[in-house]
Amino acid sequence: MASPTPTSTSLITLGGVIVCWLIFVGVFLLRKRPEGVREAKRDKAAGRGIALQMLAYGLTWFQPPRRPFLPPRAWLAGGMGIAYGVFTVAIAVASVWLVAAAARSLGRQWAIAARLVGGHKLITGGPYRYVRNPIYTGMLGMLIATGLAMEHWIALGVAIVLFMIGLLIRVRTEEKLLRAAFGDEFEDYAKRVPAVLPGIY
C-alpha cells in the first residue's frame, strides 16, 4: 500500500521556510567582516548555549523513521491549511527581517561569540529598542517556523526546551560582559527593555 503524499499546501509552506533559511544563513555567512576590530574581552561559556541551540535546530528537522513525510492531516485541509501555512511562513519572514535589522544595528560589533571589542558601544536603537537580544528572538522564530512546517510537534516541543536553555546561557553570559562594561547604563536599559520576548522574558 502506497504511503500518502504530502499536500501541496504543506510542501509550499516548507518551501517558504527553506527559502527563509537560505536568507537567514546568508545574513550570517555573507556579512562583511570589519577590518581592524580588536577583541577586548570574550567569554567562552556561551559555547554551551550555542551547542544546545544547534541541537534544537537539528531536532526541528527530524522526522520519525518509517513514518510518511508530511502526512496529510484532515484539519490542515482547505482554508485552515492555507492559514497555517501563511502563519508559519510569516514567522520565518519576520524572523529573518529581525536578524538582518539587528545585524545592521550592531555593525562591526556583531559576532557569534560572546565578546566585547575595542570601543564597544551599547546598542539601543533599531530592533534593540524592543528587545535586548533581537537576534535570539529571530533565531527562536526560525526554530518555531521550521517545527511548524515539518509538522512534527513533539520534536518541536523538545527543541524549544533545549533552545531556551541554550538561550538563557547565552543571554546571561553576554549580558554579564555588558554589565561589567557599561554598569548603570546597561542596568537602566535592561529595566526598560525585555531580554528576548516582550511580556515574557
ZAMARGU-4260 file (C-alpha; in steps of 0.2 Angstrom, whole numbers, plus 5000, padded with zeros to 4 digits):
<rodrens>
0) 5000/5000/5000 | 5007/5017/4995 | 5011/5030/5008 | 5000/5046/5007 | 5009/5060/4999
5) 5011/5077/5007 | 4998/5090/5002 | 5003/5105/4991 | 5000/5117/5005 | 5012/5108/5016
10) 5025/5107/5003 | 5023/5126/4999 | 5024/5130/5017 | 5040/5120/5019 | 5047/5128/5004
15) 5044/5145/5010 | 5053/5141/5026 | 5068/5134/5017 | 5069/5150/5007 | 5069/5160/5023
20) 5083/5148/5030 | 5094/5152/5015 | 5092/5170/5018 | 5094/5168/5037 | 5111/5158/5034
25) 5116/5171/5021 | 5115/5185/5034 | 5127/5176/5045 | 5139/5170/5031 | 5139/5184/5019
30) 5141/5199/5031 | 5156/5210/5028 | 5169/5206/5041 | 5176/5223/5048 | 5194/5226/5047
35) 5205/5231/5062 | 5192/5226/5075 | 5202/5222/5091 | 5193/5210/5103 | 5194/5217/5121
40) 5185/5203/5131 | 5177/5186/5127 | 5168/5173/5137 | 5169/5155/5131 | 5154/5149/5142
45) 5142/5154/5129 | 5148/5140/5118 | 5137/5128/5128 | 5122/5138/5124 | 5127/5138/5105
50) 5128/5119/5106 | 5111/5117/5113 | 5103/5129/5101 | 5111/5119/5086 | 5105/5103/5093
55) 5087/5111/5095 | 5088/5116/5076 | 5093/5098/5072 | 5078/5092/5081 | 5066/5103/5071
60) 5071/5095/5055 | 5069/5077/5062 | 5056/5065/5055 | 5052/5049/5064 | 5059/5034/5054
65) 5047/5023/5045 | 5034/5037/5045 | 5027/5046/5030 | 5035/5063/5026 | 5022/5077/5030
70) 5007/5065/5030 | 4991/5073/5025 | 4981/5080/5040 | 4962/5082/5039 | 4962/5098/5050
75) 4975/5106/5038 | 4964/5104/5023 | 4957/5119/5014 | 4957/5136/5022 | 4964/5130/5038
80) 4979/5123/5030 | 4982/5139/5020 | 4980/5150/5036 | 4993/5138/5045 | 5005/5140/5030
85) 5004/5159/5029 | 5006/5160/5048 | 5021/5148/5048 | 5030/5157/5033 | 5026/5174/5041
90) 5035/5169/5057 | 5050/5164/5046 | 5050/5180/5036 | 5048/5191/5052 | 5062/5182/5060
95) 5074/5184/5045 | 5070/5203/5045 | 5073/5204/5063 | 5090/5196/5062 | 5095/5206/5047
100) 5090/5223/5056 | 5099/5218/5072 | 5115/5214/5062 | 5114/5231/5054 | 5112/5240/5070
105) 5127/5230/5078 | 5138/5234/5063 | 5156/5230/5067 | 5152/5223/5085 | 5142/5209/5079
110) 5149/5191/5082 | 5143/5174/5086 | 5154/5173/5101 | 5151/5182/5117 | 5164/5196/5116
115) 5167/5214/5118 | 5178/5224/5105 | 5188/5239/5107 | 5177/5254/5108 | 5162/5244/5111
120) 5146/5253/5112 | 5129/5249/5120 | 5117/5247/5105 | 5099/5253/5110 | 5092/5258/5093
125) 5083/5249/5079 | 5076/5232/5085 | 5086/5234/5101 | 5073/5247/5106 | 5060/5232/5109
130) 5071/5218/5115 | 5089/5217/5121 | 5093/5202/5111 | 5083/5203/5094 | 5095/5190/5085
135) 5090/5177/5098 | 5072/5182/5096 | 5074/5179/5077 | 5083/5163/5080 | 5069/5157/5091
140) 5056/5162/5077 | 5065/5152/5064 | 5065/5137/5076 | 5046/5138/5078 | 5043/5141/5060
145) 5053/5126/5055 | 5045/5114/5068 | 5028/5120/5062 | 5032/5117/5043 | 5039/5100/5047
150) 5023/5096/5057 | 5032/5086/5070 | 5026/5094/5086 | 5034/5083/5099 | 5051/5086/5092
155) 5047/5105/5091 | 5042/5105/5109 | 5058/5096/5115 | 5068/5108/5103 | 5060/5123/5111
160) 5065/5117/5128 | 5083/5114/5123 | 5084/5130/5113 | 5078/5141/5128 | 5091/5133/5140
165) 5104/5137/5127 | 5097/5155/5125 | 5097/5158/5144 | 5115/5153/5145 | 5120/5164/5130
170) 5110/5179/5137 | 5117/5178/5154 | 5135/5176/5148 | 5134/5190/5136 | 5124/5202/5147
175) 5137/5198/5161 | 5150/5206/5149 | 5139/5221/5145 | 5135/5224/5164 | 5154/5224/5168
180) 5157/5236/5153 | 5143/5248/5154 | 5137/5247/5173 | 5122/5258/5176 | 5119/5262/5158
185) 5116/5244/5154 | 5105/5241/5170 | 5094/5256/5165 | 5092/5248/5148 | 5088/5231/5155
190) 5075/5238/5166 | 5066/5246/5151 | 5068/5233/5138 | 5064/5214/5139 | 5078/5202/5135
195) 5070/5191/5121 | 5051/5191/5122 | 5041/5206/5127 | 5030/5202/5141 | 5038/5185/5144
200) 5057/5187/5146
</rodrens>
